[in-house]
């Protein structure tokens, strides 16, 4: 039974990777398709109890939990006060979160 669960998680992670690449590709052409694929990523991770890898987490707002595309649905700024960090501002909920670099 444990082996089946491991195989399911592995397949789900592969699907998440495929959906991630497709979401980036289709966000340029049609934003709605890209958003739908990001929602599917979120649902897959919840269903199979997977932690999303770090690059995939950046596509979700920490405040409203909605999928965002950098530069389209969010503003990205680099700041040096108090430490070097990247500030991401969600344009849907105006939530701000920081990614510290050092």
N, C-alpha and C positions, 0 to 999 in steps of 0.2 A: 504494500500500500504506500509506503514511503517513497519507493522508487517511482511510482506513478505520479505522485505529487511533485517530485523533483523534475520529472520530464515535463509536466504541465507548466511549471514555473519557467523552465528553460525555453519552451516554445513561446510562452507569453512574452518573455524578454526579447526574443527574436522578433516577434510581431511588433513590439514597442519600438524597436530599432527601425524597422521598415516604415512604420507609421510616422516616426519622427522625421525621417528623410523625405517622405512624401509630403508631410506638413510644411516643411521648409520650401520644397519645390512649388507646391500649389498655393502657398501664401502670396507669391508674386503674381500668379495668374488669377486666382479667385480666393479671396480671404475666407469666405464661408466654408469652403472645402478644407482649408488648412485648420480652421477652428474646430471643425467636426472631428478631424483626425486627432487633434490634441485632446479633445474630450474623450475619444476612444482610448487614448493612452492612459488617461486618468482612470477610466473605468476598469481597464485591464489590470492596472496596478492595484486597485482596491479589491477586485475580485480574487486575484491570486496572491494577495498579501505581499506584494513586491515593493521594495524601496526603489524609487526612481533614481537612476544615476544622476550625478550633479548637473551635467549639461542639459538634461531634460527638465530638471526642476526650475531652471531659469525661465522656462516658458509658461510658468504659472505664477500669478500674483500671490504674494504671501498674505495679503489682506482679504481680498474678495474671492480667492481661489479660482478665478476665471483664467482661461488661457489667454496669453498675451504674446504678441510678436514684437520684439525689440525694434524700435523705430517707427512702428505703425500704431500700436496700442500703448506704447510706453515711451517715456523720455529717458535717456541714459546720459548721465553726467559724471565726470571725473572730478573728484574733490580731494584736497590735501589737508583739510582741517577737520578733525583733530589728527587723523591718520589718513594715509592714502587709501581711498576707497572709491568704489563705483556706486553711484546713487541711481536707483531705478525708481521712476515715478510712474505708476499705473494711471493711464488717462481715463479709465472706467470708474475707478473709485477714489482717485487721488491719493492712494496709499503710497508710502515711501518706504523702501527698504534698502539697506546698504550691504555691499559685498566688500569686505575688507581684504586688501591685498597683502599687507604686511602685518 
